[in-house]
């Protein structure tokens, strides 16, 4: 059966999800060597002998696919290329009707070969940033009328492996999406301590579709950015995450509609808060996948959300 193409369209983080690419555990292989890890969470689990197996990650992501399909979301998977392809969010992203092929950390750039079939099948414009612009999808959030970007300035960008998006990405995105305001948030980085490292913006902040936000203030380097968020979201509409909650990705959720959020099991505090706010929260077990430093948003690349109008 021929797979029908998807017309790319993502305007914000919460529009009803119609099509998505979900990562796969197939081909990720055994645990990497310590020197081959490039985030502190993976490093911790390699050191502890608790790094997840290919079988378990494959099982968890396949269950996520079943949940998405049960909510009438078209699901695509990357072409299998015999390597770790779990976190599809970072290798590309859609803003409006444009697909951005991200410029990633060198260790992960080969993952983009898994996009070949999807890019050939789907009509639309593909943007490729110049070589000096570095960005990964976990740091980029399309918001209504804006694009929020997590980034690292120099010397942090040069000094930390966990620094994935640079300041040049803000300027480049502004030139590509001139009708949006591109707003940067400088992030705290650590290559060795997961509770001190905001690997991507979606690790320390989750804007939700009915005007709420979960965030870890210490994940942001500039107090002015935290103050702006607190002004933007009333106190009753925001929840502060602890360092431990950020480390274990409690805020890394996937909105599939303004009022519907998918979260991993075991996050009682965030689950209860989202329920009090009025969200339908769908739970899935991605406990093993989380050991690699990512969760729901990290392992999904939205290709199309139902269009909304201001």
URWOCOR-V225042 format. One record per backbone hydrogen bond with DSSP energy under -1.0 kcal/mol. CO is the residue of the C=O (numbers start at 0). NH is the residue of the N-H. Records with the same first field share a line. If there is no record, write none. Layout:
CO=NH + NH
//
This chain:
8=304
9=95
15=305
17=73
18=302 + 303
19=75
20=300
24=27
32=35
33=36
38=42
39=43
40=44
41=45
42=46
43=47
44=49 + 50
52=56
53=57
54=58
55=59
56=60
57=61
58=62
59=63
60=64
61=65
62=66
63=67
64=68
65=69
67=70 + 72
68=71
73=19
75=21
84=23
85=87
92=99
94=97
95=9
97=94
98=126
99=92
102=134
104=107
107=110
108=111
109=112
110=113
111=114
112=115
113=78
114=118
115=119
116=120
117=121
124=98
126=100
129=132
133=165
135=138
136=139
137=201
138=149
140=147
142=145
144=180
145=142
146=182
147=140
148=184
150=186
152=156
154=158
155=159
159=162
164=151
165=168
166=170
167=171
168=172
169=173
170=174
171=175
172=176
176=179
180=146
182=148
184=150
185=220
187=197
192=195
196=198
199=202
200=203 + 204
203=215
205=213
207=210
211=207
212=238
213=205
214=240
215=218
216=219
218=187
221=224 + 225
222=226
223=227
224=228
225=229
226=230
227=231
228=232
233=236
234=237
236=212
238=214
241=245
242=246
243=247
244=249
245=248
248=251
250=252
251=295
253=261
255=16
256=259
258=279
259=255 + 256
260=281
261=253
262=283
265=267
266=270
267=271
268=272
269=273
270=274
271=275
272=276
273=278
274=277
279=260
281=262
283=264
285=289
287=290
288=291
289=292
294=298
296=299
297=88
298=22
300=20
302=8
303=17 + 18
//
